[in-house]
Amino acid sequence: MRLLNVSTRKLEEFQGPRPRYAILSHTWGKEEVTFEDLKTSDYTEKLGYKKIDGCCKQAQKARIEYVWIDTCCINKSSSAELSEAINSMFEWYARSRVCYIYLSDVPPASLDEHKKPGSLFRSSRWFTRGWTLQELLAPKNRMLFDSSWQQVKILSEITDIRIECLQTIANRSRRLRTPLHEFSVSERMSWASRRKTTREEDVAYCLLGIFGVNMPLLYGEGKRAFHRLQEEIIRMTPDETILCW
């Protein structure tokens, strides 16, 4: 696993035990800082550096020395590395100390404003994307931020996912979070039904961790990717609600 040191802003590789790390959940925008960009000296001039800087500063406040950010911690020119990363991503989010959810399209506002129907918060692109679903479900602890990195203390009431699944360790109720596998295949599929991905195959690939499936990525296969996912789910579980999809 490759992590970004929040002090040096350099990437470090860990083959064995990993240090504590925070992880970023976001939607991609213009001028993202990539793995290749970090080898240059001017990547801080790119628009996407703002979210990296904000993520690192939040981690430093929590005395966490490393962060994982998909834009720059994966060498996407390597198909093997990309496949391994996508198949491991749910686990990486689950093992993080905390997940910082950054809503780049939500300006600062009061909590009451965020709660209003039709607010910019409620209509944030983050709540509509396929990849962010596992980033919502997997982490044990989540912190939500607006575009200025001000924390927003609201989440579960505006999703269509039952609170039992979003329960966090830090919750005052101290209840244990219900494991994903205890929710039917149909219900888990329903959470993703209104979410979108840029590439057709990612409709399936973004769900691998949610269903505990590991399978090779074949970009270019189109809808066949979802059919392969269904086949793997049927092979792994007797839950017949998969037939609804």
C-alpha positions as CSV (number, residue, x, y, z in Angstrom):
1,M,0.0,0.0,0.0
2,R,1.3,3.4,-0.9
3,L,0.6,6.3,1.6
4,L,1.3,10.0,1.5
5,N,3.4,11.4,4.4
6,V,1.5,14.5,5.7
7,S,4.6,16.3,6.8
8,T,6.9,15.7,3.8
9,R,4.1,15.3,1.2
10,K,6.1,12.4,-0.2
11,L,4.8,8.9,-1.0
12,E,6.0,5.9,1.0
13,E,5.4,2.2,0.3
14,F,4.4,-0.3,2.9
15,Q,4.5,-4.1,2.1
16,G,3.9,-5.4,5.6
17,P,2.2,-3.8,8.6
18,R,0.8,-0.3,7.9
19,P,1.0,2.7,10.1
20,R,-2.2,4.5,11.2
21,Y,-3.6,6.5,8.3
22,A,-6.6,8.7,7.3
23,I,-8.3,8.3,4.0
24,L,-10.0,10.7,1.7
25,S,-13.4,10.4,0.0
26,H,-14.2,12.9,-2.7
27,T,-15.4,13.4,-6.2
28,W,-12.9,14.0,-9.0
29,G,-12.6,17.5,-10.4
30,K,-10.3,19.6,-12.6
31,E,-6.5,19.4,-12.4
32,E,-6.3,16.5,-9.9
33,V,-2.8,15.7,-8.6
34,T,-1.8,12.3,-9.9
35,F,0.9,9.8,-8.9
36,E,3.1,11.2,-11.7
37,D,2.5,14.8,-10.6
38,L,4.1,14.1,-7.2
39,K,7.4,13.4,-8.9
40,T,7.4,17.0,-10.1
41,S,8.0,20.3,-8.1
42,D,5.0,22.3,-9.3
43,Y,2.1,20.0,-8.4
44,T,1.1,22.4,-5.6
45,E,-0.1,24.8,-8.3
46,K,-2.8,22.5,-9.5
47,L,-6.4,23.1,-8.4
48,G,-6.6,19.6,-7.0
49,Y,-3.9,20.2,-4.5
50,K,-6.3,22.1,-2.3
51,K,-8.0,18.9,-1.2
52,I,-4.7,17.1,-0.6
53,D,-3.5,20.0,1.5
54,G,-6.7,20.1,3.5
55,C,-6.7,16.3,4.0
56,C,-3.1,16.4,5.3
57,K,-3.8,19.2,7.7
58,Q,-6.8,17.4,9.1
59,A,-4.7,14.3,9.7
60,Q,-2.0,16.4,11.3
61,K,-4.6,17.8,13.8
62,A,-5.4,14.2,14.7
63,R,-1.7,13.3,14.9
64,I,-2.0,10.9,12.0
65,E,1.2,10.8,10.0
66,Y,-0.2,9.3,6.7
67,V,-3.1,9.7,4.4
68,W,-4.4,7.7,1.4
69,I,-5.9,9.6,-1.6
70,D,-6.9,7.7,-4.7
71,T,-5.8,10.4,-7.2
72,C,-2.1,10.3,-6.2
73,C,-1.5,7.1,-4.3
74,I,-2.3,4.7,-7.2
75,N,-0.1,4.4,-10.3
76,K,-2.9,4.2,-12.8
77,S,-0.6,3.6,-15.7
78,S,-0.1,0.1,-14.3
79,S,-3.2,-2.0,-15.0
80,A,-2.1,-4.6,-12.5
81,E,-1.7,-2.0,-9.7
82,L,-5.1,-0.4,-10.6
83,S,-6.8,-3.8,-10.5
84,E,-5.2,-4.7,-7.1
85,A,-6.2,-1.2,-5.7
86,I,-9.8,-1.5,-6.8
87,N,-10.2,-5.0,-5.4
88,S,-8.5,-3.8,-2.1
89,M,-10.2,-0.4,-1.8
90,F,-13.1,-1.4,0.5
91,E,-10.6,-3.0,2.9
92,W,-8.4,0.1,2.8
93,Y,-11.3,2.3,3.7
94,A,-12.4,-0.1,6.5
95,R,-8.9,-0.2,8.0
96,S,-8.4,3.6,8.0
97,R,-8.4,5.4,11.3
98,V,-10.9,8.0,9.9
99,C,-12.4,8.8,6.5
100,Y,-12.5,12.5,5.6
101,I,-15.4,13.1,3.3
102,Y,-14.7,16.3,1.3
103,L,-17.7,18.0,-0.5
104,S,-16.0,20.4,-3.0
105,D,-19.4,21.7,-4.2
106,V,-20.8,22.6,-0.8
107,P,-19.9,26.1,0.4
108,P,-19.9,27.0,4.1
109,A,-23.4,27.4,5.7
110,S,-25.1,26.8,9.0
111,L,-26.3,23.3,9.9
112,D,-29.9,24.5,9.5
113,E,-29.2,25.6,6.0
114,H,-27.6,22.3,5.1
115,K,-30.6,20.4,6.4
116,K,-33.1,22.3,4.2
117,P,-34.7,20.4,1.3
118,G,-32.9,21.4,-1.9
119,S,-29.8,22.7,-0.2
120,L,-26.4,22.6,-1.9
121,F,-25.4,20.1,0.8
122,R,-28.3,17.7,0.0
123,S,-27.7,18.0,-3.7
124,S,-23.9,17.4,-3.5
125,R,-22.4,15.3,-6.3
126,W,-20.8,13.1,-3.7
127,F,-24.1,11.6,-2.8
128,T,-24.8,10.5,-6.4
129,R,-21.6,8.8,-7.4
130,G,-21.0,5.0,-7.5
131,W,-17.5,4.9,-6.0
132,T,-18.5,7.0,-2.9
133,L,-21.0,4.4,-1.8
134,Q,-18.3,2.0,-0.4
135,E,-16.4,5.1,0.9
136,L,-19.5,5.8,3.0
137,L,-20.1,2.2,4.1
138,A,-16.6,0.9,4.8
139,P,-15.0,3.3,7.3
140,K,-15.5,2.9,11.0
141,N,-15.3,6.6,11.5
142,R,-16.2,9.4,9.1
143,M,-15.9,13.2,9.2
144,L,-17.8,15.3,6.7
145,F,-16.4,18.6,5.4
146,D,-17.6,21.4,3.1
147,S,-15.5,23.1,0.5
148,S,-13.6,25.2,3.1
149,W,-12.8,22.2,5.2
150,Q,-15.4,23.2,7.9
151,Q,-16.9,20.1,9.5
152,V,-20.5,19.3,8.8
153,K,-22.0,17.2,11.5
154,I,-24.9,15.6,9.6
155,L,-24.9,12.5,7.3
156,S,-27.1,9.5,7.9
157,E,-30.5,11.3,7.8
158,I,-30.1,12.4,4.1
159,T,-29.0,9.0,2.7
160,D,-31.3,6.1,1.8
161,I,-29.2,3.7,3.8
162,R,-30.5,2.4,7.2
163,I,-28.8,3.9,10.2
164,E,-27.8,0.4,11.4
165,C,-25.3,0.2,8.6
166,L,-23.9,3.7,9.1
167,Q,-23.4,3.3,12.9
168,T,-19.9,4.3,13.8
169,I,-17.7,3.3,16.7
170,A,-17.7,6.9,17.9
171,N,-21.5,7.1,18.2
172,R,-22.8,7.8,21.7
173,S,-25.2,4.9,21.6
174,R,-22.2,2.5,21.6
175,R,-24.1,0.1,19.4
176,L,-22.1,-2.2,17.2
177,R,-22.5,-1.6,13.5
178,T,-24.5,-4.2,11.7
179,P,-22.2,-6.2,9.3
180,L,-22.9,-5.6,5.6
181,H,-23.5,-9.2,4.9
182,E,-26.5,-9.2,7.2
183,F,-28.3,-6.8,4.7
184,S,-29.8,-8.6,1.8
185,V,-28.2,-8.5,-1.6
186,S,-31.3,-6.7,-2.9
187,E,-31.1,-4.0,-0.3
188,R,-27.4,-3.4,-0.9
189,M,-28.0,-3.2,-4.6
190,S,-30.8,-0.7,-4.0
191,W,-28.3,1.7,-2.3
192,A,-26.4,1.9,-5.6
193,S,-29.3,2.0,-8.0
194,R,-29.5,5.7,-8.3
195,R,-25.7,6.3,-8.3
196,K,-23.7,6.9,-11.4
197,T,-20.2,6.2,-12.7
198,T,-18.3,7.7,-15.6
199,R,-17.3,4.4,-17.1
200,E,-19.9,1.7,-17.7
201,E,-17.8,-1.1,-16.1
202,D,-17.4,0.8,-12.9
203,V,-21.1,0.3,-12.1
204,A,-19.9,-3.2,-11.2
205,Y,-16.4,-2.6,-10.1
206,C,-17.4,0.0,-7.5
207,L,-19.5,-2.7,-5.7
208,L,-16.9,-5.4,-5.4
209,G,-16.1,-4.7,-1.7
210,I,-19.7,-4.2,-0.7
211,F,-20.4,-7.8,-1.8
212,G,-17.0,-9.3,-0.8
213,V,-16.2,-10.1,-4.5
214,N,-12.7,-10.1,-6.0
215,M,-12.6,-10.3,-9.8
216,P,-10.3,-9.0,-12.6
217,L,-11.0,-5.7,-14.2
218,L,-11.6,-5.7,-17.9
219,Y,-12.3,-2.2,-19.1
220,G,-14.0,-2.4,-22.4
221,E,-16.3,-5.2,-21.5
222,G,-19.3,-2.9,-20.9
223,K,-22.4,-4.4,-19.3
224,R,-20.6,-7.8,-19.1
225,A,-18.9,-6.5,-16.0
226,F,-22.2,-6.3,-14.1
227,H,-23.2,-9.8,-15.3
228,R,-19.9,-11.1,-14.0
229,L,-20.5,-9.5,-10.6
230,Q,-24.0,-11.1,-10.5
231,E,-22.4,-14.5,-11.3
232,E,-19.9,-14.1,-8.5
233,I,-22.5,-13.1,-6.0
234,I,-24.7,-16.1,-6.9
235,R,-21.7,-18.3,-6.5
236,M,-20.9,-17.0,-3.1
237,T,-24.3,-16.6,-1.4
238,P,-27.7,-18.4,-1.3
239,D,-29.5,-15.1,-1.1
240,E,-32.0,-15.2,-3.9
241,T,-32.8,-11.5,-3.8
242,I,-30.0,-11.1,-6.3
243,L,-32.6,-12.3,-8.9
244,C,-34.4,-9.0,-8.4
245,W,-31.5,-7.3,-10.2
